Amino acid sequence: MDGSPPDWAQWLAWLVAALVLARSAPVLRRHVAGADAEARRILLLATLALAAMRWFNTAALQGVMLHFLGASIATLMFGAGTACWVMAVVSLVGVLMGGAWHGWAFDFLATGALPVAVTALVSSFARTWLPRNVFTYVMFNAFAGAALAMAASMLAKAAATALLGGRALAAYLVATPMLMFAEAFFAGTVMVLVVVYRPHWCRSFDDRDYLWPQRPM
């Protein structure tokens, strides 16, 4: 891959990634400790499924890493703190498969931590300002959140590529709208199935809040 980051940038990325995970560690511990056997099994299976998606990437294209993220699904189902650890594992699998973007730390920050943060912000905005019903949950938390999360990830890669003098800038910019739609459709479809058939799997969805709202809409 051309335009590799300098050593100081690699160390900085590792430091930031470590701080993100350290801050999220108490959340993960509480999540696992308070979960029953089914919830733990779902967390494991979801992590494995998102990691398996890294097989489908464009690592064969020199200098370009394009793939589904799944960060919005992890955030909505498990919360931002736990989702960061899920995406850290996904990036580690990407390294083992030879499909990580500039190594584990950069890959985790660009395709894990950043999309998780964007999804959490969109979800917070939707809870605060939008009517609470199934339609707004799916359209804004899942579809819009996933699209914006993918956009943030792709634009971060494009910006880094431009700073590093890489040749893949145009590829990232051109692919961004298409991957935004694909990620939104994928995440939205998964979350529709979850909230309809297994709403108790999803920490961000409460039947009492979204199916029987306590305030006028």
N, C-alpha and C positions, 0 to 999 in steps of 0.2 A: 504494500500500500504506500503510495507516494505521499510526501508531505507529513511525515511522522512528527509527533510533538517532541520538543526537546526534553531532556531529562528532568529539568526543574518543573516543567508542566506536568510530567508524569507523577512526580512526587507530590505536587500540589493536588492533583486529582485524587491520588490515594488518600491524602490527608482529609480532603473534603468528604470523600466517600466514607471514610472511617468515622468521621464526626456524625454524618447522617445516620449511619447504622448504630452508633453508640447512643444517639439521642432516641432512636426508635426501639432500642433493646428492651427497656422497661415495658413498653406497649406490647411487644411480642410476648414477653414473659407473662403478663397479665392475660393476654389473649389465650395462650396455650393453657395456663393454669386454670382459667375459668371455663374452658371448653370441655364439652363432653366427648365421648369417643367418636361420635359421628362428626362433630365439628372438626376435630383433629384430623380425621380421615379425609374430610373435604378439603381442608387446607393442604394436606400432602398431595392429594390427587390434582388439585388445581395448580399447585406449583409444578408438578411433573408435566401436566398438560401444557402449561405456558412455556416450560423449558423445551418440550418436544417441538413446539412451533419454530424454534430456532433452526431446525433442519431446513425450513423453507425460507432461505435468504438468498441474497445475490452476491454471496462471498466470491463466487466465480468471476464476477465483474471487478476488474482491478480498481481498487480505490473507492468502491461504492458498496455500502452496507444498507440494504433495504429489506425490511421484514416487518411482520406484525409485531405489536408491542404486548398487548394484553394488560398493560399497567392499569388501565381504567377498570377493567373487570376485577383485578386484585384489590384495587382501592375501594370500590363500591362493596365488594363482598366481605372484605376483612378489615377495612380501615387503613388509613395512610401509613401508620407505623408498621403494621404487619406487612403491608404491601411492599414497603421498601425492602424488607428482608426476602420476600418472595422474588422480587425483581433482581436482588443481588444474586440469588441462586440461579436465576435465569441467565444472567450475564456470565456467571461462572461456567454454566453449561455451554454458552456461546464460545467462551475461551477454549474449552475442551474440544469443541467441534471445529475450531479454527474459523469461527465466524463472529468474533468480537471486534468492535470498533475501537481501534487503538488500544487494545488491552482491556482488562477487567474494569479498572477504575473509570476510564472515560466512557466505556460502554454502559456501565451501571448509571453514571450520572446523566448521560444523554438519553438512554432508553428506559431507565428505571426511575430514578429519583425525580427528575424533571417532569416526566409525564404523570407520576403519582401526585406531585405538588399541584400541577395544573388541574387534574381531575378533582382533587380535594377542594381547590378554590371554586371551581364551577359548581360542585355539589353544595358548598357553603352558600354561594350566591343564590342557587335555586331554593334552598331551604329558607333563606331569609326573605327573598323578594318575590317568589313565585307561588301560585296556589299549589297546595300539596294534594296531588292526585296521581294516579298511575301514569297518565299521559305525560304530565310535566316531568315526572321522575325519569321515565324512559327517554323522552326526547332531549331533555337538558342534561341530566346526570350521566346517562349512558351515551346517547348519540353525540350530542354537542361536546360533552366532556372528552370522549374518545377522539373526536376530530381535532379538537384544540390541543389535546395531549400529543397527538401525532404531529401536528403542525409545529409545536414547540420543539419536539425532538428533532424533526427534520431541519428546521431553521437553525437550531443549535449546531447540528452537524455541518450545515452549509456555512455558517459563520466561522466555525473552527477550520473548515477546509479552506476558506478564503484567507484566513490569517496565516495558515500554514503553507499557502501557495500550492495547494493540491489542484488536480485537474478535474475533480468530480463536482465542483460547485454547481454547474449547470444541471447535472444529473439530479442532484438533491432538490434543486428548486423546481425542476419540471415534474419530478415524481411526487412532490408534496401534496398537491390537490388530489391526485389519484389515491394516494395512500390515506389521506384524511377520510375520504369517502369509504374506502375499504375498511379501515379501522373502525369507523363509526358504525358501519353496517354489521361488522363482526361483533363488536362489543354490545351494540344495541340488541342484536338478536339473542346473544347469550343471556343478557340481563332480563330480557322479556321472558325467556324460558324459566329463568331462576325465580323471578318475582311471581310468576303465575303458578308454577308447580312446586317450588321449594323456597318460599319466601324466608323461612327461618335460616337458610344458609346465608342470607344477605344482611350484614350488619347495618347498612345504610337505609334499609327498607323496613318500615314498621306498618303492619296492617292497620293499626289504630290511627296512624297518622295519615296514611295515603289512601286508605279505602274508606275510612270513616272520619274525615277531618273534623276537628273541633272548632274551626273558624270558618266563616263564610268565604266562598271562593268567587 
